[in-house]
Amino acid sequence: MNRQAANEAAAARTRTDPRWAAVVARDRGADGDFFYSVRSTGVYCRPSCGARTARPENVTFHATAADAERAGFRPCKRCRPDRLSRSSEQAAIIEKLCRYIETAEQPPTLEELAVRARLSPYHLHRTFRAVTGVTPRAYASAHRARRVRSALSASASVTDAIYDAGYGSNGRFYDESNRVLGMTPSRYRAGGEGTQIRFAVGECSLGSILVAQSERGVCAISMGDDPDRLVRELQERFSRAHLVGGDEAFEALVAKVVGFVESPKSGLDLPLDVRGTVFQQRVWQAMREIRPGETTSYSELAQRIGVPRSTRAVACACAANVIAVAIPCHRVVRSDGGLSGYRWGVERKRALLEREARAE
């Protein structure tokens, strides 16, 4: 093979590698995931490096900076890939603040956090949200909610649990209890005992589909090949709730969900019982705004909710979704358009997207 043919083959391999798209886009979200070296200059860089884009035939990808240096390349003087990136430094600062929030008896103020971080309150608020996806106040609230859930299981009384979690009064907590717990504190303390959840299993061309609904709305839609397994998973998720088979009216709801799977143009607008962290709920709401027939990437979704550097956290929130199709995590794909993991199977994800595309 002559040199020209070898270069063309090397360029073709690079262009088909999904990491090349991150290099071309100078994607900061990919920093730390890999590095790339340029044969013609002898340097290696971060994906976000602002230097002129190299010719693809000269590019080699490396898992770590050490791998690039062992291959004989030196660090780029522009992006300094051998040092902590600015985003990594900010992440380290915010991580320390998160640990401080978690150990504080009362939620610290923004001004107090700013002093500890040696940043202005405005800069801290903006950086904290960029790194975690939520504001310091929302992070503190989410942590306090976790504390109260834990305390309700261990404390002698509901009142003790409320104060142990850092709430200054019963009234303040009860104002938030439905959002924090999805039920009253006493019912949560009993493991959800007494909560009634209706469910039914239907069949569609993608297999079995289970729909479950609490008093607040649809709390689960799942798909699979084994209907009994879907029911067992529901029982495990709501281990002490009272599960009731759906009546004729509920069967109509299941038929509506099945109808949407088979014909997406019919639309699907359901009351949902969505339980998750503040950040997860922001991601899930943004996914509900993606129209049938459209897709978006994890990084685009992160930008849409104002946290462009939280691509991984957005992907984790997508993976945590338990309400298929109504919260359409199947419409979120990789930056290169590829289909990543899907709780109910990648083939189902592909089928849903193809049907929605045809329905347009």
C-alpha positions as YAML, in Angstrom:
chain: A
units: angstrom
residues:
- id: 1
  name: MET
  ca: [0.00, 0.00, 0.00]
- id: 2
  name: ASN
  ca: [1.45, 3.39, -0.98]
- id: 3
  name: ARG
  ca: [1.64, 6.33, 1.43]
- id: 4
  name: GLN
  ca: [-1.41, 8.11, -0.01]
- id: 5
  name: ALA
  ca: [-3.57, 5.03, 0.32]
- id: 6
  name: ALA
  ca: [-2.31, 4.44, 3.87]
- id: 7
  name: ASN
  ca: [-3.14, 8.03, 4.82]
- id: 8
  name: GLU
  ca: [-6.62, 7.76, 3.34]
- id: 9
  name: ALA
  ca: [-7.23, 4.52, 5.26]
- id: 10
  name: ALA
  ca: [-5.99, 6.12, 8.50]
- id: 11
  name: ALA
  ca: [-8.18, 9.19, 7.94]
- id: 12
  name: ALA
  ca: [-11.22, 7.00, 7.31]
- id: 13
  name: ARG
  ca: [-10.63, 5.07, 10.55]
- id: 14
  name: THR
  ca: [-10.32, 8.29, 12.52]
- id: 15
  name: ARG
  ca: [-13.45, 9.87, 11.06]
- id: 16
  name: THR
  ca: [-15.56, 6.83, 11.95]
- id: 17
  name: ASP
  ca: [-14.32, 6.86, 15.55]
- id: 18
  name: PRO
  ca: [-16.91, 8.68, 17.76]
- id: 19
  name: ARG
  ca: [-14.05, 10.39, 19.60]
- id: 20
  name: TRP
  ca: [-13.18, 12.32, 16.44]
- id: 21
  name: ALA
  ca: [-16.55, 14.12, 16.60]
- id: 22
  name: ALA
  ca: [-15.66, 15.29, 20.12]
- id: 23
  name: VAL
  ca: [-12.30, 16.60, 18.87]
- id: 24
  name: VAL
  ca: [-13.88, 18.48, 15.96]
- id: 25
  name: ALA
  ca: [-16.52, 19.96, 18.31]
- id: 26
  name: ARG
  ca: [-13.87, 20.76, 20.96]
- id: 27
  name: ASP
  ca: [-16.21, 19.08, 23.42]
- id: 28
  name: ARG
  ca: [-15.23, 19.98, 27.00]
- id: 29
  name: GLY
  ca: [-17.50, 17.23, 28.23]
- id: 30
  name: ALA
  ca: [-15.08, 14.68, 26.73]
- id: 31
  name: ASP
  ca: [-12.03, 16.05, 28.57]
- id: 32
  name: GLY
  ca: [-10.61, 13.31, 30.75]
- id: 33
  name: ASP
  ca: [-12.34, 10.56, 28.78]
- id: 34
  name: PHE
  ca: [-9.44, 10.34, 26.32]
- id: 35
  name: PHE
  ca: [-6.54, 12.28, 24.78]
- id: 36
  name: TYR
  ca: [-5.36, 12.52, 21.20]
- id: 37
  name: SER
  ca: [-1.92, 12.93, 19.70]
- id: 38
  name: VAL
  ca: [-0.90, 14.52, 16.40]
- id: 39
  name: ARG
  ca: [1.90, 12.77, 14.53]
- id: 40
  name: SER
  ca: [2.91, 15.83, 12.51]
- id: 41
  name: THR
  ca: [3.50, 18.03, 15.58]
- id: 42
  name: GLY
  ca: [4.55, 15.43, 18.15]
- id: 43
  name: VAL
  ca: [2.14, 16.74, 20.80]
- id: 44
  name: TYR
  ca: [-0.95, 15.36, 22.51]
- id: 45
  name: CYS
  ca: [-4.03, 17.32, 23.54]
- id: 46
  name: ARG
  ca: [-7.35, 17.30, 25.32]
- id: 47
  name: PRO
  ca: [-10.48, 16.92, 23.13]
- id: 48
  name: SER
  ca: [-11.38, 20.55, 23.86]
- id: 49
  name: CYS
  ca: [-8.02, 21.99, 22.74]
- id: 50
  name: GLY
  ca: [-8.47, 25.23, 20.84]
- id: 51
  name: ALA
  ca: [-5.58, 24.55, 18.46]
- id: 52
  name: ARG
  ca: [-6.26, 24.18, 14.74]
- id: 53
  name: THR
  ca: [-7.94, 20.86, 14.02]
- id: 54
  name: ALA
  ca: [-5.39, 18.28, 12.93]
- id: 55
  name: ARG
  ca: [-5.64, 16.22, 9.77]
- id: 56
  name: PRO
  ca: [-7.43, 12.99, 10.75]
- id: 57
  name: GLU
  ca: [-4.71, 10.73, 9.25]
- id: 58
  name: ASN
  ca: [-2.23, 12.20, 11.77]
- id: 59
  name: VAL
  ca: [-4.41, 11.60, 14.84]
- id: 60
  name: THR
  ca: [-4.13, 8.75, 17.34]
- id: 61
  name: PHE
  ca: [-6.35, 8.37, 20.41]
- id: 62
  name: HIS
  ca: [-5.05, 7.49, 23.88]
- id: 63
  name: ALA
  ca: [-6.90, 6.46, 27.03]
- id: 64
  name: THR
  ca: [-4.62, 8.48, 29.34]
- id: 65
  name: ALA
  ca: [-2.00, 11.21, 29.16]
- id: 66
  name: ALA
  ca: [0.56, 8.67, 30.35]
- id: 67
  name: ASP
  ca: [-0.23, 6.45, 27.36]
- id: 68
  name: ALA
  ca: [0.37, 9.38, 25.01]
- id: 69
  name: GLU
  ca: [3.69, 10.21, 26.66]
- id: 70
  name: ARG
  ca: [4.81, 6.57, 26.55]
- id: 71
  name: ALA
  ca: [4.12, 6.70, 22.81]
- id: 72
  name: GLY
  ca: [6.63, 9.55, 22.57]
- id: 73
  name: PHE
  ca: [4.35, 12.60, 22.48]
- id: 74
  name: ARG
  ca: [4.78, 15.75, 24.58]
- id: 75
  name: PRO
  ca: [1.95, 17.77, 26.19]
- id: 76
  name: CYS
  ca: [0.42, 20.62, 24.22]
- id: 77
  name: LYS
  ca: [1.40, 24.01, 25.65]
- id: 78
  name: ARG
  ca: [-2.03, 25.42, 24.83]
- id: 79
  name: CYS
  ca: [-4.41, 23.01, 26.59]
- id: 80
  name: ARG
  ca: [-1.89, 21.59, 29.12]
- id: 81
  name: PRO
  ca: [-3.24, 18.03, 29.08]
- id: 82
  name: ASP
  ca: [-0.69, 16.94, 31.71]
- id: 83
  name: ARG
  ca: [-2.29, 19.21, 34.31]
- id: 84
  name: LEU
  ca: [-5.65, 19.32, 35.99]
- id: 85
  name: SER
  ca: [-8.10, 21.08, 33.71]
- id: 86
  name: ARG
  ca: [-9.90, 24.16, 34.94]
- id: 87
  name: SER
  ca: [-13.11, 22.14, 35.05]
- id: 88
  name: SER
  ca: [-11.38, 19.48, 37.17]
- id: 89
  name: GLU
  ca: [-10.13, 22.12, 39.59]
- id: 90
  name: GLN
  ca: [-13.64, 23.55, 39.86]
- id: 91
  name: ALA
  ca: [-15.08, 20.07, 40.35]
- id: 92
  name: ALA
  ca: [-12.64, 19.47, 43.22]
- id: 93
  name: ILE
  ca: [-13.70, 22.72, 44.92]
- id: 94
  name: ILE
  ca: [-17.39, 21.92, 44.53]
- id: 95
  name: GLU
  ca: [-16.88, 18.36, 45.78]
- id: 96
  name: LYS
  ca: [-15.40, 19.73, 49.03]
- id: 97
  name: LEU
  ca: [-18.35, 22.09, 49.40]
- id: 98
  name: CYS
  ca: [-20.77, 19.21, 48.86]
- id: 99
  name: ARG
  ca: [-19.11, 17.25, 51.67]
- id: 100
  name: TYR
  ca: [-19.34, 20.36, 53.88]
- id: 101
  name: ILE
  ca: [-23.06, 20.77, 53.10]
- id: 102
  name: GLU
  ca: [-23.65, 17.11, 53.93]
- id: 103
  name: THR
  ca: [-22.00, 17.38, 57.36]
- id: 104
  name: ALA
  ca: [-23.44, 20.76, 58.38]
- id: 105
  name: GLU
  ca: [-26.24, 20.69, 60.97]
- id: 106
  name: GLN
  ca: [-28.09, 23.46, 59.13]
- id: 107
  name: PRO
  ca: [-27.89, 24.25, 55.39]
- id: 108
  name: PRO
  ca: [-25.06, 26.80, 54.97]
- id: 109
  name: THR
  ca: [-25.81, 30.08, 53.22]
- id: 110
  name: LEU
  ca: [-24.46, 30.93, 49.78]
- id: 111
  name: GLU
  ca: [-22.27, 33.61, 51.35]
- id: 112
  name: GLU
  ca: [-20.77, 31.10, 53.80]
- id: 113
  name: LEU
  ca: [-19.99, 28.67, 50.99]
- id: 114
  name: ALA
  ca: [-18.48, 31.46, 48.90]
- id: 115
  name: VAL
  ca: [-16.08, 32.37, 51.72]
- id: 116
  name: ARG
  ca: [-14.95, 28.76, 52.03]
- id: 117
  name: ALA
  ca: [-14.40, 28.48, 48.26]
- id: 118
  name: ARG
  ca: [-12.74, 31.91, 48.01]
- id: 119
  name: LEU
  ca: [-15.13, 32.88, 45.27]
- id: 120
  name: SER
  ca: [-17.78, 35.56, 44.93]
- id: 121
  name: PRO
  ca: [-21.32, 34.34, 45.72]
- id: 122
  name: TYR
  ca: [-22.34, 34.94, 42.09]
- id: 123
  name: HIS
  ca: [-19.38, 32.96, 40.71]
- id: 124
  name: LEU
  ca: [-19.88, 30.16, 43.22]
- id: 125
  name: HIS
  ca: [-23.60, 29.85, 42.46]
- id: 126
  name: ARG
  ca: [-22.86, 29.66, 38.73]
- id: 127
  name: THR
  ca: [-19.97, 27.18, 39.13]
- id: 128
  name: PHE
  ca: [-21.84, 24.95, 41.60]
- id: 129
  name: ARG
  ca: [-24.76, 24.64, 39.21]
- id: 130
  name: ALA
  ca: [-22.46, 23.97, 36.24]
- id: 131
  name: VAL
  ca: [-20.70, 21.13, 38.07]
- id: 132
  name: THR
  ca: [-23.61, 19.48, 39.95]
- id: 133
  name: GLY
  ca: [-26.59, 20.48, 37.84]
- id: 134
  name: VAL
  ca: [-28.36, 22.12, 40.79]
- id: 135
  name: THR
  ca: [-27.92, 25.18, 42.98]
- id: 136
  name: PRO
  ca: [-26.27, 24.94, 46.44]
- id: 137
  name: ARG
  ca: [-29.68, 25.42, 48.02]
- id: 138
  name: ALA
  ca: [-31.25, 22.64, 45.95]
- id: 139
  name: TYR
  ca: [-28.33, 20.34, 46.74]
- id: 140
  name: ALA
  ca: [-28.76, 21.00, 50.46]
- id: 141
  name: SER
  ca: [-32.51, 20.34, 50.19]
- id: 142
  name: ALA
  ca: [-31.93, 17.07, 48.34]
- id: 143
  name: HIS
  ca: [-29.40, 15.94, 50.93]
- id: 144
  name: ARG
  ca: [-31.73, 16.85, 53.76]
- id: 145
  name: ALA
  ca: [-34.46, 14.81, 52.05]
- id: 146
  name: ARG
  ca: [-32.11, 11.81, 51.99]
- id: 147
  name: ARG
  ca: [-31.36, 12.36, 55.67]
- id: 148
  name: VAL
  ca: [-35.01, 12.46, 56.63]
- id: 149
  name: ARG
  ca: [-35.76, 9.30, 54.64]
- id: 150
  name: SER
  ca: [-32.96, 7.55, 56.51]
- id: 151
  name: ALA
  ca: [-33.98, 9.03, 59.86]
- id: 152
  name: LEU
  ca: [-37.61, 7.97, 59.45]
- id: 153
  name: SER
  ca: [-36.43, 4.38, 59.33]
- id: 154
  name: ALA
  ca: [-34.20, 4.68, 62.42]
- id: 155
  name: SER
  ca: [-35.69, 7.31, 64.77]
- id: 156
  name: ALA
  ca: [-38.11, 6.60, 67.57]
- id: 157
  name: SER
  ca: [-40.67, 9.06, 66.22]
- id: 158
  name: VAL
  ca: [-41.50, 11.09, 63.15]
- id: 159
  name: THR
  ca: [-40.77, 14.30, 65.09]
- id: 160
  name: ASP
  ca: [-37.29, 13.08, 66.07]
- id: 161
  name: ALA
  ca: [-36.57, 12.19, 62.44]
- id: 162
  name: ILE
  ca: [-37.63, 15.63, 61.24]
- id: 163
  name: TYR
  ca: [-35.35, 17.45, 63.67]
- id: 164
  name: ASP
  ca: [-32.48, 14.98, 63.16]
- id: 165
  name: ALA
  ca: [-32.59, 15.78, 59.45]
- id: 166
  name: GLY
  ca: [-32.11, 19.49, 60.12]
- id: 167
  name: TYR
  ca: [-35.64, 20.84, 59.76]
- id: 168
  name: GLY
  ca: [-36.27, 23.67, 62.18]
- id: 169
  name: SER
  ca: [-39.95, 22.86, 62.65]
- id: 170
  name: ASN
  ca: [-42.53, 20.19, 61.96]
- id: 171
  name: GLY
  ca: [-44.61, 22.63, 59.95]
- id: 172
  name: ARG
  ca: [-41.81, 23.45, 57.55]
- id: 173
  name: PHE
  ca: [-41.19, 19.79, 56.83]
- id: 174
  name: TYR
  ca: [-44.87, 18.87, 56.42]
- id: 175
  name: ASP
  ca: [-45.15, 21.64, 53.82]
- id: 176
  name: GLU
  ca: [-42.53, 19.75, 51.77]
- id: 177
  name: SER
  ca: [-43.29, 16.15, 52.74]
- id: 178
  name: ASN
  ca: [-45.28, 15.17, 49.67]
- id: 179
  name: ARG
  ca: [-42.53, 16.40, 47.35]
- id: 180
  name: VAL
  ca: [-39.74, 14.88, 49.48]
- id: 181
  name: LEU
  ca: [-41.35, 11.52, 50.23]
- id: 182
  name: GLY
  ca: [-44.26, 11.15, 47.82]
- id: 183
  name: MET
  ca: [-46.50, 10.40, 50.82]
- id: 184
  name: THR
  ca: [-47.00, 11.38, 54.44]
- id: 185
  name: PRO
  ca: [-44.04, 10.83, 56.85]
- id: 186
  name: SER
  ca: [-45.93, 8.22, 58.88]
- id: 187
  name: ARG
  ca: [-46.82, 6.25, 55.78]
- id: 188
  name: TYR
  ca: [-43.23, 6.45, 54.50]
- id: 189
  name: ARG
  ca: [-41.96, 5.29, 57.89]
- id: 190
  name: ALA
  ca: [-44.19, 2.23, 57.53]
- id: 191
  name: GLY
  ca: [-42.41, 1.45, 54.26]
- id: 192
  name: GLY
  ca: [-45.17, 2.80, 52.05]
- id: 193
  name: GLU
  ca: [-47.64, 0.47, 53.73]
- id: 194
  name: GLY
  ca: [-51.16, 1.48, 52.86]
- id: 195
  name: THR
  ca: [-50.20, 3.18, 49.58]
- id: 196
  name: GLN
  ca: [-52.35, 1.72, 46.84]
- id: 197
  name: ILE
  ca: [-50.88, 1.14, 43.41]
- id: 198
  name: ARG
  ca: [-52.96, -0.16, 40.55]
- id: 199
  name: PHE
  ca: [-51.24, -2.07, 37.78]
- id: 200
  name: ALA
  ca: [-51.89, -4.17, 34.73]
- id: 201
  name: VAL
  ca: [-49.83, -5.90, 32.07]
- id: 202
  name: GLY
  ca: [-50.62, -5.64, 28.38]
- id: 203
  name: GLU
  ca: [-49.03, -6.97, 25.22]
- id: 204
  name: CYS
  ca: [-47.68, -5.07, 22.25]
- id: 205
  name: SER
  ca: [-45.39, -5.77, 19.32]
- id: 206
  name: LEU
  ca: [-42.36, -4.99, 21.52]
- id: 207
  name: GLY
  ca: [-43.33, -7.57, 24.15]
- id: 208
  name: SER
  ca: [-45.09, -7.23, 27.48]
- id: 209
  name: ILE
  ca: [-45.75, -3.79, 28.93]
- id: 210
  name: LEU
  ca: [-46.63, -3.02, 32.54]
- id: 211
  name: VAL
  ca: [-48.31, 0.20, 33.65]
- id: 212
  name: ALA
  ca: [-48.66, 1.14, 37.33]
- id: 213
  name: GLN
  ca: [-50.42, 4.14, 38.85]
- id: 214
  name: SER
  ca: [-50.45, 5.57, 42.37]
- id: 215
  name: GLU
  ca: [-52.90, 8.11, 43.74]
- id: 216
  name: ARG
  ca: [-50.69, 10.84, 42.24]
- id: 217
  name: GLY
  ca: [-50.29, 9.45, 38.73]
- id: 218
  name: VAL
  ca: [-48.45, 6.88, 36.62]
- id: 219
  name: CYS
  ca: [-45.41, 5.75, 38.62]
- id: 220
  name: ALA
  ca: [-44.05, 3.00, 36.35]
- id: 221
  name: ILE
  ca: [-44.16, 1.89, 32.73]
- id: 222
  name: SER
  ca: [-41.85, -0.99, 31.92]
- id: 223
  name: MET
  ca: [-41.34, -3.36, 29.01]
- id: 224
  name: GLY
  ca: [-39.88, -6.84, 28.73]
- id: 225
  name: ASP
  ca: [-40.27, -10.37, 27.45]
- id: 226
  name: ASP
  ca: [-41.53, -11.89, 30.73]
- id: 227
  name: PRO
  ca: [-44.72, -10.38, 32.21]
- id: 228
  name: ASP
  ca: [-44.19, -12.18, 35.54]
- id: 229
  name: ARG
  ca: [-40.75, -10.61, 35.88]
- id: 230
  name: LEU
  ca: [-42.22, -7.15, 35.26]
- id: 231
  name: VAL
  ca: [-44.68, -7.71, 38.11]
- id: 232
  name: ARG
  ca: [-41.93, -8.99, 40.43]
- id: 233
  name: GLU
  ca: [-39.83, -5.90, 39.72]
- id: 234
  name: LEU
  ca: [-42.82, -3.70, 40.56]
- id: 235
  name: GLN
  ca: [-43.32, -5.60, 43.83]
- id: 236
  name: GLU
  ca: [-39.66, -5.13, 44.72]
- id: 237
  name: ARG
  ca: [-39.80, -1.40, 44.00]
- id: 238
  name: PHE
  ca: [-42.94, -0.91, 46.13]
- id: 239
  name: SER
  ca: [-42.34, -3.72, 48.59]
- id: 240
  name: ARG
  ca: [-44.89, -2.64, 51.22]
- id: 241
  name: ALA
  ca: [-47.43, -0.88, 49.08]
- id: 242
  name: HIS
  ca: [-50.80, -2.45, 48.35]
- id: 243
  name: LEU
  ca: [-50.71, -3.60, 44.72]
- id: 244
  name: VAL
  ca: [-54.11, -3.95, 43.09]
- id: 245
  name: GLY
  ca: [-54.88, -5.38, 39.69]
- id: 246
  name: GLY
  ca: [-56.36, -2.83, 37.32]
- id: 247
  name: ASP
  ca: [-60.10, -2.65, 36.70]
- id: 248
  name: GLU
  ca: [-61.80, -1.95, 33.38]
- id: 249
  name: ALA
  ca: [-61.07, 1.79, 33.58]
- id: 250
  name: PHE
  ca: [-57.41, 1.12, 34.27]
- id: 251
  name: GLU
  ca: [-57.22, -1.34, 31.38]
- id: 252
  name: ALA
  ca: [-58.20, 1.58, 29.15]
- id: 253
  name: LEU
  ca: [-55.13, 3.45, 30.40]
- id: 254
  name: VAL
  ca: [-52.91, 0.49, 29.55]
- id: 255
  name: ALA
  ca: [-54.51, 0.34, 26.11]
- id: 256
  name: LYS
  ca: [-53.67, 4.03, 25.64]
- id: 257
  name: VAL
  ca: [-50.00, 3.35, 26.41]
- id: 258
  name: VAL
  ca: [-49.95, 0.32, 24.09]
- id: 259
  name: GLY
  ca: [-51.61, 2.42, 21.40]
- id: 260
  name: PHE
  ca: [-48.86, 5.02, 21.66]
- id: 261
  name: VAL
  ca: [-46.14, 2.36, 21.34]
- id: 262
  name: GLU
  ca: [-47.79, 0.99, 18.22]
- id: 263
  name: SER
  ca: [-48.70, 4.38, 16.72]
- id: 264
  name: PRO
  ca: [-46.64, 7.27, 18.20]
- id: 265
  name: LYS
  ca: [-48.55, 9.91, 16.28]
- id: 266
  name: SER
  ca: [-51.46, 9.33, 18.70]
- id: 267
  name: GLY
  ca: [-49.52, 11.18, 21.41]
- id: 268
  name: LEU
  ca: [-49.33, 10.37, 25.11]
- id: 269
  name: ASP
  ca: [-50.24, 12.83, 27.86]
- id: 270
  name: LEU
  ca: [-50.50, 11.20, 31.30]
- id: 271
  name: PRO
  ca: [-50.47, 12.46, 34.89]
- id: 272
  name: LEU
  ca: [-47.16, 11.23, 36.30]
- id: 273
  name: ASP
  ca: [-45.99, 10.39, 39.81]
- id: 274
  name: VAL
  ca: [-42.34, 11.30, 39.28]
- id: 275
  name: ARG
  ca: [-39.99, 10.68, 42.21]
- id: 276
  name: GLY
  ca: [-36.34, 11.58, 41.97]
- id: 277
  name: THR
  ca: [-33.75, 14.14, 42.90]
- id: 278
  name: VAL
  ca: [-34.13, 17.77, 41.85]
- id: 279
  name: PHE
  ca: [-31.57, 17.23, 39.08]
- id: 280
  name: GLN
  ca: [-33.22, 14.03, 37.82]
- id: 281
  name: GLN
  ca: [-36.58, 15.76, 37.63]
- id: 282
  name: ARG
  ca: [-35.07, 18.61, 35.61]
- id: 283
  name: VAL
  ca: [-33.63, 16.09, 33.15]
- id: 284
  name: TRP
  ca: [-36.87, 14.12, 32.94]
- id: 285
  name: GLN
  ca: [-38.90, 17.27, 32.32]
- id: 286
  name: ALA
  ca: [-36.51, 18.30, 29.54]
- id: 287
  name: MET
  ca: [-36.91, 14.86, 27.95]
- id: 288
  name: ARG
  ca: [-40.69, 15.26, 27.95]
- id: 289
  name: GLU
  ca: [-40.21, 18.37, 25.80]
- id: 290
  name: ILE
  ca: [-38.48, 16.38, 23.02]
- id: 291
  name: ARG
  ca: [-41.13, 15.85, 20.36]
- id: 292
  name: PRO
  ca: [-41.82, 12.46, 18.72]
- id: 293
  name: GLY
  ca: [-39.60, 11.99, 15.67]
- id: 294
  name: GLU
  ca: [-36.80, 14.08, 17.18]
- id: 295
  name: THR
  ca: [-33.69, 13.04, 19.10]
- id: 296
  name: THR
  ca: [-31.11, 14.89, 21.14]
- id: 297
  name: SER
  ca: [-27.74, 13.91, 22.56]
- id: 298
  name: TYR
  ca: [-26.80, 13.70, 26.22]
- id: 299
  name: SER
  ca: [-24.51, 16.72, 25.82]
- id: 300
  name: GLU
  ca: [-27.25, 18.73, 24.05]
- id: 301
  name: LEU
  ca: [-29.69, 17.83, 26.82]
- id: 302
  name: ALA
  ca: [-27.14, 18.98, 29.41]
- id: 303
  name: GLN
  ca: [-26.84, 22.31, 27.57]
- id: 304
  name: ARG
  ca: [-30.61, 22.61, 27.35]
- id: 305
  name: ILE
  ca: [-31.02, 22.50, 31.12]
- id: 306
  name: GLY
  ca: [-28.09, 24.87, 31.65]
- id: 307
  name: VAL
  ca: [-25.39, 22.43, 32.81]
- id: 308
  name: PRO
  ca: [-23.18, 21.81, 29.74]
- id: 309
  name: ARG
  ca: [-20.46, 20.10, 31.76]
- id: 310
  name: SER
  ca: [-22.79, 17.55, 33.37]
- id: 311
  name: THR
  ca: [-23.20, 15.19, 30.42]
- id: 312
  name: ARG
  ca: [-22.44, 12.11, 32.53]
- id: 313
  name: ALA
  ca: [-24.90, 13.16, 35.23]
- id: 314
  name: VAL
  ca: [-27.56, 13.66, 32.54]
- id: 315
  name: ALA
  ca: [-26.85, 10.15, 31.19]
- id: 316
  name: CYS
  ca: [-27.23, 8.72, 34.72]
- id: 317
  name: ALA
  ca: [-30.55, 10.54, 35.15]
- id: 318
  name: CYS
  ca: [-31.76, 9.06, 31.85]
- id: 319
  name: ALA
  ca: [-30.76, 5.60, 33.05]
- id: 320
  name: ALA
  ca: [-32.66, 6.12, 36.32]
- id: 321
  name: ASN
  ca: [-35.96, 6.76, 34.55]
- id: 322
  name: VAL
  ca: [-38.56, 4.06, 35.30]
- id: 323
  name: ILE
  ca: [-41.42, 5.47, 33.23]
- id: 324
  name: ALA
  ca: [-40.87, 4.32, 29.66]
- id: 325
  name: VAL
  ca: [-42.26, 6.26, 26.67]
- id: 326
  name: ALA
  ca: [-44.12, 8.81, 28.85]
- id: 327
  name: ILE
  ca: [-40.71, 10.13, 29.89]
- id: 328
  name: PRO
  ca: [-39.06, 9.45, 26.51]
- id: 329
  name: CYS
  ca: [-35.45, 8.65, 27.40]
- id: 330
  name: HIS
  ca: [-35.36, 6.63, 24.16]
- id: 331
  name: ARG
  ca: [-35.10, 9.97, 22.31]
- id: 332
  name: VAL
  ca: [-31.69, 10.70, 23.88]
- id: 333
  name: VAL
  ca: [-28.75, 9.29, 21.90]
- id: 334
  name: ARG
  ca: [-24.97, 9.57, 21.80]
- id: 335
  name: SER
  ca: [-23.30, 12.57, 20.17]
- id: 336
  name: ASP
  ca: [-22.49, 10.45, 17.10]
- id: 337
  name: GLY
  ca: [-26.13, 9.38, 16.79]
- id: 338
  name: GLY
  ca: [-25.47, 5.89, 18.13]
- id: 339
  name: LEU
  ca: [-27.91, 4.18, 20.48]
- id: 340
  name: SER
  ca: [-26.50, 3.72, 23.96]
- id: 341
  name: GLY
  ca: [-27.89, 1.53, 26.71]
- id: 342
  name: TYR
  ca: [-31.63, 1.49, 27.35]
- id: 343
  name: ARG
  ca: [-33.26, 0.00, 30.46]
- id: 344
  name: TRP
  ca: [-35.70, -1.94, 28.32]
- id: 345
  name: GLY
  ca: [-33.29, -3.01, 25.60]
- id: 346
  name: VAL
  ca: [-31.52, -1.17, 22.77]
- id: 347
  name: GLU
  ca: [-33.62, -2.97, 20.14]
- id: 348
  name: ARG
  ca: [-36.80, -1.56, 21.68]
- id: 349
  name: LYS
  ca: [-35.20, 1.88, 21.67]
- id: 350
  name: ARG
  ca: [-34.38, 1.51, 17.98]
- id: 351
  name: ALA
  ca: [-37.90, 0.31, 17.20]
- id: 352
  name: LEU
  ca: [-39.52, 3.22, 19.05]
- id: 353
  name: LEU
  ca: [-37.36, 5.77, 17.22]
- id: 354
  name: GLU
  ca: [-38.03, 4.18, 13.84]
- id: 355
  name: ARG
  ca: [-41.79, 4.24, 14.44]
- id: 356
  name: GLU
  ca: [-41.73, 7.86, 15.54]
- id: 357
  name: ALA
  ca: [-39.67, 8.79, 12.48]
- id: 358
  name: ARG
  ca: [-42.18, 7.07, 10.17]
- id: 359
  name: ALA
  ca: [-45.11, 8.77, 11.93]
- id: 360
  name: GLU
  ca: [-43.78, 12.24, 11.09]
...
